[in-house]
Amino acid sequence: MPRYEFRCRACGATFEVSRPMSEASAPAACPGGHDDTVKLLSTVTVTGRGGPAPSGPAAGGSGGGGCCGGACGC
């Protein structure tokens, strides 16, 4: 179930609410009981790739960038 982050305009508390996507736009009261809240924009980080590893010069290990763009040979 998705989690949505809210901030209370009355007391400044930030809190999360788990609810179905069908209720994503529904208002949420803060834990302090205030009703004046706003839903915050959340970011999602996705790592990894779903496909096969890339092929070519960057995948071979020579000149692959490393910590300084390949100049140090790492």
PDB file of N, CA, C, O and CB in Angstrom:
ATOM      1  N   MET A   1       0.846  -1.172   0.000  1.00  0.00           N
ATOM      2  CA  MET A   1       0.000   0.000   0.000  1.00  0.00           C
ATOM      3  C   MET A   1       0.897   1.242   0.000  1.00  0.00           C
ATOM      4  O   MET A   1       1.855   1.318   0.768  1.00  0.00           O
ATOM      5  CB  MET A   1      -0.965  -0.006   1.224  1.00  0.00           C
ATOM      6  N   PRO A   2       0.583   2.208  -0.860  1.00  0.00           N
ATOM      7  CA  PRO A   2       1.408   3.422  -0.940  1.00  0.00           C
ATOM      8  C   PRO A   2       1.388   4.234   0.348  1.00  0.00           C
ATOM      9  O   PRO A   2       0.414   4.230   1.101  1.00  0.00           O
ATOM     10  CB  PRO A   2       0.938   4.290  -2.085  1.00  0.00           C
ATOM     11  N   ARG A   3       2.492   4.928   0.571  1.00  0.00           N
ATOM     12  CA  ARG A   3       2.608   5.825   1.728  1.00  0.00           C
ATOM     13  C   ARG A   3       2.681   7.254   1.197  1.00  0.00           C
ATOM     14  O   ARG A   3       3.412   7.543   0.250  1.00  0.00           O
ATOM     15  CB  ARG A   3       3.876   5.477   2.613  1.00  0.00           C
ATOM     16  N   TYR A   4       1.919   8.130   1.816  1.00  0.00           N
ATOM     17  CA  TYR A   4       1.885   9.534   1.414  1.00  0.00           C
ATOM     18  C   TYR A   4       2.366  10.385   2.572  1.00  0.00           C
ATOM     19  O   TYR A   4       2.013  10.140   3.726  1.00  0.00           O
ATOM     20  CB  TYR A   4       0.459   9.960   0.970  1.00  0.00           C
ATOM     21  N   GLU A   5       3.169  11.383   2.258  1.00  0.00           N
ATOM     22  CA  GLU A   5       3.732  12.264   3.283  1.00  0.00           C
ATOM     23  C   GLU A   5       2.944  13.571   3.317  1.00  0.00           C
ATOM     24  O   GLU A   5       2.648  14.159   2.277  1.00  0.00           O
ATOM     25  CB  GLU A   5       5.241  12.540   3.015  1.00  0.00           C
ATOM     26  N   PHE A   6       2.613  14.011   4.519  1.00  0.00           N
ATOM     27  CA  PHE A   6       1.857  15.237   4.731  1.00  0.00           C
ATOM     28  C   PHE A   6       2.593  16.143   5.700  1.00  0.00           C
ATOM     29  O   PHE A   6       3.427  15.690   6.484  1.00  0.00           O
ATOM     30  CB  PHE A   6       0.449  14.926   5.253  1.00  0.00           C
ATOM     31  N   ARG A   7       2.271  17.447   5.636  1.00  0.00           N
ATOM     32  CA  ARG A   7       2.779  18.419   6.606  1.00  0.00           C
ATOM     33  C   ARG A   7       1.583  19.204   7.128  1.00  0.00           C
ATOM     34  O   ARG A   7       0.713  19.629   6.368  1.00  0.00           O
ATOM     35  CB  ARG A   7       3.862  19.378   5.964  1.00  0.00           C
ATOM     36  N   CYS A   8       1.564  19.383   8.448  1.00  0.00           N
ATOM     37  CA  CYS A   8       0.505  20.139   9.092  1.00  0.00           C
ATOM     38  C   CYS A   8       0.847  21.624   9.023  1.00  0.00           C
ATOM     39  O   CYS A   8       1.946  22.031   9.400  1.00  0.00           O
ATOM     40  CB  CYS A   8       0.307  19.680  10.563  1.00  0.00           C
ATOM     41  N   ARG A   9      -0.088  22.425   8.543  1.00  0.00           N
ATOM     42  CA  ARG A   9       0.144  23.870   8.469  1.00  0.00           C
ATOM     43  C   ARG A   9      -0.003  24.529   9.831  1.00  0.00           C
ATOM     44  O   ARG A   9       0.550  25.603  10.063  1.00  0.00           O
ATOM     45  CB  ARG A   9      -0.821  24.512   7.478  1.00  0.00           C
ATOM     46  N   ALA A  10      -0.746  23.893  10.735  1.00  0.00           N
ATOM     47  CA  ALA A  10      -0.976  24.476  12.061  1.00  0.00           C
ATOM     48  C   ALA A  10       0.232  24.305  12.984  1.00  0.00           C
ATOM     49  O   ALA A  10       0.649  25.257  13.643  1.00  0.00           O
ATOM     50  CB  ALA A  10      -2.205  23.844  12.702  1.00  0.00           C
ATOM     51  N   CYS A  11       0.796  23.088  13.032  1.00  0.00           N
ATOM     52  CA  CYS A  11       1.890  22.841  13.978  1.00  0.00           C
ATOM     53  C   CYS A  11       3.229  22.513  13.316  1.00  0.00           C
ATOM     54  O   CYS A  11       4.248  22.437  14.001  1.00  0.00           O
ATOM     55  CB  CYS A  11       1.513  21.717  14.891  1.00  0.00           C
ATOM     56  N   GLY A  12       3.244  22.317  11.990  1.00  0.00           N
ATOM     57  CA  GLY A  12       4.491  22.044  11.272  1.00  0.00           C
ATOM     58  C   GLY A  12       4.929  20.592  11.287  1.00  0.00           C
ATOM     59  O   GLY A  12       5.985  20.271  10.744  1.00  0.00           O
ATOM     60  N   ALA A  13       4.146  19.700  11.895  1.00  0.00           N
ATOM     61  CA  ALA A  13       4.518  18.282  11.945  1.00  0.00           C
ATOM     62  C   ALA A  13       4.480  17.673  10.548  1.00  0.00           C
ATOM     63  O   ALA A  13       3.613  18.002   9.739  1.00  0.00           O
ATOM     64  CB  ALA A  13       3.578  17.505  12.892  1.00  0.00           C
ATOM     65  N   THR A  14       5.430  16.781  10.275  1.00  0.00           N
ATOM     66  CA  THR A  14       5.447  16.007   9.038  1.00  0.00           C
ATOM     67  C   THR A  14       5.137  14.573   9.406  1.00  0.00           C
ATOM     68  O   THR A  14       5.706  14.037  10.357  1.00  0.00           O
ATOM     69  CB  THR A  14       6.825  16.124   8.290  1.00  0.00           C
ATOM     70  N   PHE A  15       4.229  13.937   8.653  1.00  0.00           N
ATOM     71  CA  PHE A  15       3.822  12.570   8.986  1.00  0.00           C
ATOM     72  C   PHE A  15       3.457  11.825   7.714  1.00  0.00           C
ATOM     73  O   PHE A  15       3.214  12.434   6.672  1.00  0.00           O
ATOM     74  CB  PHE A  15       2.631  12.569   9.975  1.00  0.00           C
ATOM     75  N   GLU A  16       3.420  10.495   7.809  1.00  0.00           N
ATOM     76  CA  GLU A  16       3.093   9.638   6.680  1.00  0.00           C
ATOM     77  C   GLU A  16       1.783   8.916   6.941  1.00  0.00           C
ATOM     78  O   GLU A  16       1.437   8.605   8.080  1.00  0.00           O
ATOM     79  CB  GLU A  16       4.221   8.629   6.413  1.00  0.00           C
ATOM     80  N   VAL A  17       1.059   8.656   5.852  1.00  0.00           N
ATOM     81  CA  VAL A  17      -0.201   7.928   5.928  1.00  0.00           C
ATOM     82  C   VAL A  17      -0.166   6.840   4.866  1.00  0.00           C
ATOM     83  O   VAL A  17       0.135   7.121   3.706  1.00  0.00           O
ATOM     84  CB  VAL A  17      -1.435   8.880   5.731  1.00  0.00           C
ATOM     85  N   SER A  18      -0.472   5.592   5.246  1.00  0.00           N
ATOM     86  CA  SER A  18      -0.608   4.491   4.282  1.00  0.00           C
ATOM     87  C   SER A  18      -2.070   4.385   3.907  1.00  0.00           C
ATOM     88  O   SER A  18      -2.938   4.266   4.772  1.00  0.00           O
ATOM     89  CB  SER A  18      -0.076   3.132   4.868  1.00  0.00           C
ATOM     90  N   ARG A  19      -2.340   4.429   2.602  1.00  0.00           N
ATOM     91  CA  ARG A  19      -3.720   4.328   2.133  1.00  0.00           C
ATOM     92  C   ARG A  19      -3.725   3.866   0.684  1.00  0.00           C
ATOM     93  O   ARG A  19      -2.714   3.994  -0.007  1.00  0.00           O
ATOM     94  CB  ARG A  19      -4.462   5.684   2.280  1.00  0.00           C
ATOM     95  N   PRO A  20      -4.840   3.335   0.218  1.00  0.00           N
ATOM     96  CA  PRO A  20      -4.918   2.909  -1.185  1.00  0.00           C
ATOM     97  C   PRO A  20      -4.790   4.097  -2.133  1.00  0.00           C
ATOM     98  O   PRO A  20      -5.087   5.231  -1.757  1.00  0.00           O
ATOM     99  CB  PRO A  20      -6.239   2.172  -1.446  1.00  0.00           C
ATOM    100  N   MET A  21      -4.351   3.838  -3.353  1.00  0.00           N
ATOM    101  CA  MET A  21      -4.191   4.906  -4.339  1.00  0.00           C
ATOM    102  C   MET A  21      -5.521   5.593  -4.631  1.00  0.00           C
ATOM    103  O   MET A  21      -5.539   6.771  -4.989  1.00  0.00           O
ATOM    104  CB  MET A  21      -3.593   4.351  -5.632  1.00  0.00           C
ATOM    105  N   SER A  22      -6.620   4.885  -4.486  1.00  0.00           N
ATOM    106  CA  SER A  22      -7.933   5.484  -4.734  1.00  0.00           C
ATOM    107  C   SER A  22      -8.253   6.590  -3.731  1.00  0.00           C
ATOM    108  O   SER A  22      -9.146   7.402  -3.970  1.00  0.00           O
ATOM    109  CB  SER A  22      -9.014   4.414  -4.683  1.00  0.00           C
ATOM    110  N   GLU A  23      -7.527   6.626  -2.605  1.00  0.00           N
ATOM    111  CA  GLU A  23      -7.733   7.653  -1.582  1.00  0.00           C
ATOM    112  C   GLU A  23      -6.560   8.629  -1.500  1.00  0.00           C
ATOM    113  O   GLU A  23      -6.400   9.331  -0.502  1.00  0.00           O
ATOM    114  CB  GLU A  23      -7.951   7.000  -0.227  1.00  0.00           C
ATOM    115  N   ALA A  24      -5.744   8.669  -2.551  1.00  0.00           N
ATOM    116  CA  ALA A  24      -4.529   9.496  -2.539  1.00  0.00           C
ATOM    117  C   ALA A  24      -4.810  10.974  -2.304  1.00  0.00           C
ATOM    118  O   ALA A  24      -4.024  11.651  -1.642  1.00  0.00           O
ATOM    119  CB  ALA A  24      -3.791   9.336  -3.841  1.00  0.00           C
ATOM    120  N   SER A  25      -5.913  11.483  -2.832  1.00  0.00           N
ATOM    121  CA  SER A  25      -6.189  12.913  -2.709  1.00  0.00           C
ATOM    122  C   SER A  25      -7.057  13.257  -1.502  1.00  0.00           C
ATOM    123  O   SER A  25      -7.394  14.423  -1.297  1.00  0.00           O
ATOM    124  CB  SER A  25      -6.859  13.407  -3.960  1.00  0.00           C
ATOM    125  N   ALA A  26      -7.417  12.266  -0.709  1.00  0.00           N
ATOM    126  CA  ALA A  26      -8.248  12.524   0.474  1.00  0.00           C
ATOM    127  C   ALA A  26      -7.456  13.296   1.522  1.00  0.00           C
ATOM    128  O   ALA A  26      -6.253  13.076   1.655  1.00  0.00           O
ATOM    129  CB  ALA A  26      -8.773  11.200   1.072  1.00  0.00           C
ATOM    130  N   PRO A  27      -8.095  14.197   2.271  1.00  0.00           N
ATOM    131  CA  PRO A  27      -7.389  14.932   3.323  1.00  0.00           C
ATOM    132  C   PRO A  27      -6.967  14.014   4.461  1.00  0.00           C
ATOM    133  O   PRO A  27      -7.537  12.939   4.647  1.00  0.00           O
ATOM    134  CB  PRO A  27      -8.266  16.057   3.863  1.00  0.00           C
ATOM    135  N   ALA A  28      -5.968  14.444   5.218  1.00  0.00           N
ATOM    136  CA  ALA A  28      -5.479  13.667   6.360  1.00  0.00           C
ATOM    137  C   ALA A  28      -5.256  14.598   7.540  1.00  0.00           C
ATOM    138  O   ALA A  28      -4.649  15.659   7.394  1.00  0.00           O
ATOM    139  CB  ALA A  28      -4.167  12.909   6.004  1.00  0.00           C
ATOM    140  N   ALA A  29      -5.739  14.209   8.694  1.00  0.00           N
ATOM    141  CA  ALA A  29      -5.519  14.991   9.921  1.00  0.00           C
ATOM    142  C   ALA A  29      -4.150  14.643  10.483  1.00  0.00           C
ATOM    143  O   ALA A  29      -3.724  13.492  10.395  1.00  0.00           O
ATOM    144  CB  ALA A  29      -6.639  14.715  10.983  1.00  0.00           C
ATOM    145  N   CYS A  30      -3.457  15.608  11.053  1.00  0.00           N
ATOM    146  CA  CYS A  30      -2.143  15.352  11.637  1.00  0.00           C
ATOM    147  C   CYS A  30      -2.309  14.613  12.970  1.00  0.00           C
ATOM    148  O   CYS A  30      -3.397  14.612  13.546  1.00  0.00           O
ATOM    149  CB  CYS A  30      -1.359  16.684  11.840  1.00  0.00           C
ATOM    150  N   PRO A  31      -1.244  13.991  13.456  1.00  0.00           N
ATOM    151  CA  PRO A  31      -1.314  13.281  14.736  1.00  0.00           C
ATOM    152  C   PRO A  31      -1.729  14.183  15.899  1.00  0.00           C
ATOM    153  O   PRO A  31      -2.232  13.694  16.910  1.00  0.00           O
ATOM    154  CB  PRO A  31       0.025  12.651  15.042  1.00  0.00           C
ATOM    155  N   GLY A  32      -1.523  15.490  15.764  1.00  0.00           N
ATOM    156  CA  GLY A  32      -1.922  16.430  16.803  1.00  0.00           C
ATOM    157  C   GLY A  32      -3.397  16.814  16.728  1.00  0.00           C
ATOM    158  O   GLY A  32      -3.881  17.578  17.564  1.00  0.00           O
ATOM    159  N   GLY A  33      -4.119  16.284  15.723  1.00  0.00           N
ATOM    160  CA  GLY A  33      -5.539  16.544  15.603  1.00  0.00           C
ATOM    161  C   GLY A  33      -5.921  17.697  14.704  1.00  0.00           C
ATOM    162  O   GLY A  33      -7.107  17.999  14.567  1.00  0.00           O
ATOM    163  N   HIS A  34      -4.954  18.350  14.088  1.00  0.00           N
ATOM    164  CA  HIS A  34      -5.248  19.477  13.194  1.00  0.00           C
ATOM    165  C   HIS A  34      -5.679  18.961  11.819  1.00  0.00           C
ATOM    166  O   HIS A  34      -5.193  17.929  11.355  1.00  0.00           O
ATOM    167  CB  HIS A  34      -4.011  20.407  13.058  1.00  0.00           C
ATOM    168  N   ASP A  35      -6.577  19.673  11.186  1.00  0.00           N
ATOM    169  CA  ASP A  35      -7.068  19.268   9.868  1.00  0.00           C
ATOM    170  C   ASP A  35      -6.442  20.040   8.710  1.00  0.00           C
ATOM    171  O   ASP A  35      -6.639  19.667   7.554  1.00  0.00           O
ATOM    172  CB  ASP A  35      -8.553  19.433   9.819  1.00  0.00           C
ATOM    173  N   ASP A  36      -5.698  21.096   8.989  1.00  0.00           N
ATOM    174  CA  ASP A  36      -5.104  21.926   7.942  1.00  0.00           C
ATOM    175  C   ASP A  36      -3.760  21.334   7.526  1.00  0.00           C
ATOM    176  O   ASP A  36      -2.710  21.761   8.008  1.00  0.00           O
ATOM    177  CB  ASP A  36      -4.930  23.392   8.427  1.00  0.00           C
ATOM    178  N   THR A  37      -3.799  20.346   6.625  1.00  0.00           N
ATOM    179  CA  THR A  37      -2.579  19.664   6.182  1.00  0.00           C
ATOM    180  C   THR A  37      -2.449  19.758   4.674  1.00  0.00           C
ATOM    181  O   THR A  37      -3.419  20.026   3.965  1.00  0.00           O
ATOM    182  CB  THR A  37      -2.581  18.188   6.628  1.00  0.00           C
ATOM    183  N   VAL A  38      -1.249  19.536   4.201  1.00  0.00           N
ATOM    184  CA  VAL A  38      -0.960  19.543   2.771  1.00  0.00           C
ATOM    185  C   VAL A  38      -0.119  18.317   2.445  1.00  0.00           C
ATOM    186  O   VAL A  38       0.793  17.960   3.192  1.00  0.00           O
ATOM    187  CB  VAL A  38      -0.227  20.857   2.344  1.00  0.00           C
ATOM    188  N   LYS A  39      -0.438  17.670   1.308  1.00  0.00           N
ATOM    189  CA  LYS A  39       0.327  16.494   0.876  1.00  0.00           C
ATOM    190  C   LYS A  39       1.616  16.974   0.238  1.00  0.00           C
ATOM    191  O   LYS A  39       1.598  17.876  -0.600  1.00  0.00           O
ATOM    192  CB  LYS A  39      -0.493  15.607  -0.121  1.00  0.00           C
ATOM    193  N   LEU A  40       2.734  16.380   0.625  1.00  0.00           N
ATOM    194  CA  LEU A  40       4.042  16.758   0.100  1.00  0.00           C
ATOM    195  C   LEU A  40       4.380  15.935  -1.131  1.00  0.00           C
ATOM    196  O   LEU A  40       3.910  14.809  -1.292  1.00  0.00           O
ATOM    197  CB  LEU A  40       5.125  16.584   1.170  1.00  0.00           C
ATOM    198  N   LEU A  41       5.189  16.505  -1.982  1.00  0.00           N
ATOM    199  CA  LEU A  41       5.680  15.792  -3.154  1.00  0.00           C
ATOM    200  C   LEU A  41       6.824  14.892  -2.713  1.00  0.00           C
ATOM    201  O   LEU A  41       7.825  15.366  -2.176  1.00  0.00           O
ATOM    202  CB  LEU A  41       6.137  16.781  -4.276  1.00  0.00           C
ATOM    203  N   SER A  42       6.674  13.615  -2.938  1.00  0.00           N
ATOM    204  CA  SER A  42       7.708  12.657  -2.547  1.00  0.00           C
ATOM    205  C   SER A  42       8.479  12.215  -3.776  1.00  0.00           C
ATOM    206  O   SER A  42       7.943  12.182  -4.884  1.00  0.00           O
ATOM    207  CB  SER A  42       7.092  11.436  -1.824  1.00  0.00           C
ATOM    208  N   THR A  43       9.736  11.878  -3.568  1.00  0.00           N
ATOM    209  CA  THR A  43      10.561  11.362  -4.655  1.00  0.00           C
ATOM    210  C   THR A  43      10.835   9.889  -4.413  1.00  0.00           C
ATOM    211  O   THR A  43      10.858   9.419  -3.276  1.00  0.00           O
ATOM    212  CB  THR A  43      11.886  12.155  -4.778  1.00  0.00           C
ATOM    213  N   VAL A  44      11.039   9.184  -5.495  1.00  0.00           N
ATOM    214  CA  VAL A  44      11.318   7.755  -5.435  1.00  0.00           C
ATOM    215  C   VAL A  44      12.660   7.519  -6.103  1.00  0.00           C
ATOM    216  O   VAL A  44      12.929   8.050  -7.181  1.00  0.00           O
ATOM    217  CB  VAL A  44      10.186   6.915  -6.118  1.00  0.00           C
ATOM    218  N   THR A  45      13.495   6.725  -5.463  1.00  0.00           N
ATOM    219  CA  THR A  45      14.784   6.375  -6.039  1.00  0.00           C
ATOM    220  C   THR A  45      14.739   4.922  -6.477  1.00  0.00           C
ATOM    221  O   THR A  45      14.404   4.036  -5.692  1.00  0.00           O
ATOM    222  CB  THR A  45      15.939   6.617  -5.029  1.00  0.00           C
ATOM    223  N   VAL A  46      15.077   4.688  -7.727  1.00  0.00           N
ATOM    224  CA  VAL A  46      15.101   3.342  -8.267  1.00  0.00           C
ATOM    225  C   VAL A  46      16.532   3.056  -8.701  1.00  0.00           C
ATOM    226  O   VAL A  46      17.140   3.848  -9.422  1.00  0.00           O
ATOM    227  CB  VAL A  46      14.090   3.176  -9.456  1.00  0.00           C
ATOM    228  N   THR A  47      17.061   1.927  -8.261  1.00  0.00           N
ATOM    229  CA  THR A  47      18.418   1.567  -8.641  1.00  0.00           C
ATOM    230  C   THR A  47      18.403   0.266  -9.426  1.00  0.00           C
ATOM    231  O   THR A  47      17.447  -0.506  -9.357  1.00  0.00           O
ATOM    232  CB  THR A  47      19.320   1.442  -7.400  1.00  0.00           C
ATOM    233  N   GLY A  48      19.452   0.040 -10.157  1.00  0.00           N
ATOM    234  CA  GLY A  48      19.579  -1.196 -10.915  1.00  0.00           C
ATOM    235  C   GLY A  48      18.931  -1.079 -12.285  1.00  0.00           C
ATOM    236  O   GLY A  48      18.304  -0.074 -12.620  1.00  0.00           O
ATOM    237  N   ARG A  49      19.101  -2.129 -13.055  1.00  0.00           N
ATOM    238  CA  ARG A  49      18.542  -2.175 -14.400  1.00  0.00           C
ATOM    239  C   ARG A  49      17.772  -3.471 -14.549  1.00  0.00           C
ATOM    240  O   ARG A  49      18.122  -4.485 -13.945  1.00  0.00           O
ATOM    241  CB  ARG A  49      19.652  -2.054 -15.486  1.00  0.00           C
ATOM    242  N   GLY A  50      16.747  -3.433 -15.336  1.00  0.00           N
ATOM    243  CA  GLY A  50      15.943  -4.620 -15.553  1.00  0.00           C
ATOM    244  C   GLY A  50      16.474  -5.514 -16.649  1.00  0.00           C
ATOM    245  O   GLY A  50      16.065  -6.670 -16.753  1.00  0.00           O
ATOM    246  N   GLY A  51      17.373  -5.008 -17.466  1.00  0.00           N
ATOM    247  CA  GLY A  51      17.856  -5.764 -18.611  1.00  0.00           C
ATOM    248  C   GLY A  51      19.267  -6.290 -18.401  1.00  0.00           C
ATOM    249  O   GLY A  51      19.821  -6.208 -17.305  1.00  0.00           O
ATOM    250  N   PRO A  52      19.831  -6.826 -19.462  1.00  0.00           N
ATOM    251  CA  PRO A  52      21.195  -7.342 -19.380  1.00  0.00           C
ATOM    252  C   PRO A  52      22.216  -6.221 -19.198  1.00  0.00           C
ATOM    253  O   PRO A  52      21.930  -5.052 -19.458  1.00  0.00           O
ATOM    254  CB  PRO A  52      21.528  -8.146 -20.629  1.00  0.00           C
ATOM    255  N   ALA A  53      23.392  -6.597 -18.755  1.00  0.00           N
ATOM    256  CA  ALA A  53      24.470  -5.627 -18.557  1.00  0.00           C
ATOM    257  C   ALA A  53      24.869  -5.025 -19.900  1.00  0.00           C
ATOM    258  O   ALA A  53      24.847  -5.726 -20.912  1.00  0.00           O
ATOM    259  CB  ALA A  53      25.697  -6.291 -17.871  1.00  0.00           C
ATOM    260  N   PRO A  54      25.228  -3.756 -19.935  1.00  0.00           N
ATOM    261  CA  PRO A  54      25.626  -3.137 -21.201  1.00  0.00           C
ATOM    262  C   PRO A  54      26.928  -3.723 -21.722  1.00  0.00           C
ATOM    263  O   PRO A  54      27.768  -4.184 -20.949  1.00  0.00           O
ATOM    264  CB  PRO A  54      25.768  -1.629 -21.033  1.00  0.00           C
ATOM    265  N   SER A  55      27.086  -3.701 -23.035  1.00  0.00           N
ATOM    266  CA  SER A  55      28.327  -4.173 -23.635  1.00  0.00           C
ATOM    267  C   SER A  55      29.016  -2.992 -24.293  1.00  0.00           C
ATOM    268  O   SER A  55      28.387  -1.967 -24.556  1.00  0.00           O
ATOM    269  CB  SER A  55      28.066  -5.315 -24.665  1.00  0.00           C
ATOM    270  N   GLY A  56      30.276  -3.131 -24.551  1.00  0.00           N
ATOM    271  CA  GLY A  56      31.020  -2.053 -25.191  1.00  0.00           C
ATOM    272  C   GLY A  56      32.171  -1.599 -24.328  1.00  0.00           C
ATOM    273  O   GLY A  56      32.463  -2.230 -23.312  1.00  0.00           O
ATOM    274  N   PRO A  57      32.840  -0.508 -24.710  1.00  0.00           N
ATOM    275  CA  PRO A  57      34.033  -0.039 -24.016  1.00  0.00           C
ATOM    276  C   PRO A  57      33.811   0.257 -22.537  1.00  0.00           C
ATOM    277  O   PRO A  57      34.678  -0.057 -21.722  1.00  0.00           O
ATOM    278  CB  PRO A  57      34.545   1.184 -24.689  1.00  0.00           C
ATOM    279  N   ALA A  58      32.693   0.842 -22.171  1.00  0.00           N
ATOM    280  CA  ALA A  58      32.471   1.192 -20.768  1.00  0.00           C
ATOM    281  C   ALA A  58      32.308  -0.037 -19.900  1.00  0.00           C
ATOM    282  O   ALA A  58      32.623   0.008 -18.711  1.00  0.00           O
ATOM    283  CB  ALA A  58      31.250   2.076 -20.633  1.00  0.00           C
ATOM    284  N   ALA A  59      31.819  -1.148 -20.466  1.00  0.00           N
ATOM    285  CA  ALA A  59      31.603  -2.359 -19.684  1.00  0.00           C
ATOM    286  C   ALA A  59      32.871  -3.194 -19.571  1.00  0.00           C
ATOM    287  O   ALA A  59      32.923  -4.093 -18.733  1.00  0.00           O
ATOM    288  CB  ALA A  59      30.494  -3.187 -20.301  1.00  0.00           C
ATOM    289  N   GLY A  60      33.890  -2.935 -20.375  1.00  0.00           N
ATOM    290  CA  GLY A  60      35.080  -3.757 -20.403  1.00  0.00           C
ATOM    291  C   GLY A  60      36.071  -3.480 -19.298  1.00  0.00           C
ATOM    292  O   GLY A  60      36.977  -4.287 -19.087  1.00  0.00           O
ATOM    293  N   GLY A  61      35.946  -2.381 -18.583  1.00  0.00           N
ATOM    294  CA  GLY A  61      36.860  -2.098 -17.500  1.00  0.00           C
ATOM    295  C   GLY A  61      37.997  -1.189 -17.863  1.00  0.00           C
ATOM    296  O   GLY A  61      38.663  -0.669 -16.967  1.00  0.00           O
ATOM    297  N   SER A  62      38.259  -0.966 -19.153  1.00  0.00           N
ATOM    298  CA  SER A  62      39.335  -0.059 -19.530  1.00  0.00           C
ATOM    299  C   SER A  62      38.718   1.259 -19.954  1.00  0.00           C
ATOM    300  O   SER A  62      37.852   1.293 -20.828  1.00  0.00           O
ATOM    301  CB  SER A  62      40.214  -0.657 -20.667  1.00  0.00           C
ATOM    302  N   GLY A  63      39.161   2.340 -19.339  1.00  0.00           N
ATOM    303  CA  GLY A  63      38.620   3.648 -19.657  1.00  0.00           C
ATOM    304  C   GLY A  63      37.183   3.821 -19.200  1.00  0.00           C
ATOM    305  O   GLY A  63      36.418   4.571 -19.805  1.00  0.00           O
ATOM    306  N   GLY A  64      36.815   3.124 -18.126  1.00  0.00           N
ATOM    307  CA  GLY A  64      35.436   3.091 -17.677  1.00  0.00           C
ATOM    308  C   GLY A  64      35.036   4.210 -16.741  1.00  0.00           C
ATOM    309  O   GLY A  64      33.970   4.118 -16.132  1.00  0.00           O
ATOM    310  N   GLY A  65      35.797   5.227 -16.592  1.00  0.00           N
ATOM    311  CA  GLY A  65      35.363   6.354 -15.770  1.00  0.00           C
ATOM    312  C   GLY A  65      35.983   6.330 -14.388  1.00  0.00           C
ATOM    313  O   GLY A  65      36.815   7.182 -14.077  1.00  0.00           O
ATOM    314  N   GLY A  66      35.603   5.377 -13.552  1.00  0.00           N
ATOM    315  CA  GLY A  66      36.144   5.312 -12.192  1.00  0.00           C
ATOM    316  C   GLY A  66      35.906   6.586 -11.416  1.00  0.00           C
ATOM    317  O   GLY A  66      34.911   7.278 -11.631  1.00  0.00           O
ATOM    318  N   CYS A  67      36.825   6.896 -10.509  1.00  0.00           N
ATOM    319  CA  CYS A  67      36.631   8.048  -9.637  1.00  0.00           C
ATOM    320  C   CYS A  67      36.955   9.371 -10.310  1.00  0.00           C
ATOM    321  O   CYS A  67      36.507  10.422  -9.852  1.00  0.00           O
ATOM    322  CB  CYS A  67      37.470   7.899  -8.409  1.00  0.00           C
ATOM    323  N   CYS A  68      37.730   9.337 -11.394  1.00  0.00           N
ATOM    324  CA  CYS A  68      38.118  10.605 -12.034  1.00  0.00           C
ATOM    325  C   CYS A  68      37.991  10.547 -13.538  1.00  0.00           C
ATOM    326  O   CYS A  68      38.782  11.165 -14.251  1.00  0.00           O
ATOM    327  CB  CYS A  68      39.540  10.969 -11.665  1.00  0.00           C
ATOM    328  N   GLY A  69      37.009   9.816 -14.032  1.00  0.00           N
ATOM    329  CA  GLY A  69      36.791   9.766 -15.470  1.00  0.00           C
ATOM    330  C   GLY A  69      37.774   8.888 -16.227  1.00  0.00           C
ATOM    331  O   GLY A  69      37.879   9.001 -17.448  1.00  0.00           O
ATOM    332  N   GLY A  70      38.490   8.024 -15.542  1.00  0.00           N
ATOM    333  CA  GLY A  70      39.412   7.108 -16.196  1.00  0.00           C
ATOM    334  C   GLY A  70      40.860   7.561 -16.188  1.00  0.00           C
ATOM    335  O   GLY A  70      41.737   6.805 -16.606  1.00  0.00           O
ATOM    336  N   ALA A  71      41.142   8.783 -15.720  1.00  0.00           N
ATOM    337  CA  ALA A  71      42.513   9.305 -15.747  1.00  0.00           C
ATOM    338  C   ALA A  71      43.436   8.576 -14.784  1.00  0.00           C
ATOM    339  O   ALA A  71      44.644   8.527 -15.018  1.00  0.00           O
ATOM    340  CB  ALA A  71      42.511  10.781 -15.420  1.00  0.00           C
ATOM    341  N   CYS A  72      42.905   8.011 -13.712  1.00  0.00           N
ATOM    342  CA  CYS A  72      43.760   7.355 -12.731  1.00  0.00           C
ATOM    343  C   CYS A  72      43.896   5.852 -12.987  1.00  0.00           C
ATOM    344  O   CYS A  72      44.683   5.179 -12.321  1.00  0.00           O
ATOM    345  CB  CYS A  72      43.214   7.590 -11.338  1.00  0.00           C
ATOM    346  N   GLY A  73      43.134   5.325 -13.950  1.00  0.00           N
ATOM    347  CA  GLY A  73      43.244   3.921 -14.295  1.00  0.00           C
ATOM    348  C   GLY A  73      42.472   2.995 -13.352  1.00  0.00           C
ATOM    349  O   GLY A  73      42.682   1.782 -13.384  1.00  0.00           O
ATOM    350  N   CYS A  74      41.602   3.529 -12.529  1.00  0.00           N
ATOM    351  CA  CYS A  74      40.840   2.660 -11.622  1.00  0.00           C
ATOM    352  C   CYS A  74      39.627   2.057 -12.293  1.00  0.00           C
ATOM    353  O   CYS A  74      38.884   1.303 -11.664  1.00  0.00           O
ATOM    354  CB  CYS A  74      40.405   3.432 -10.397  1.00  0.00           C
TER     355      CYS A  74
END
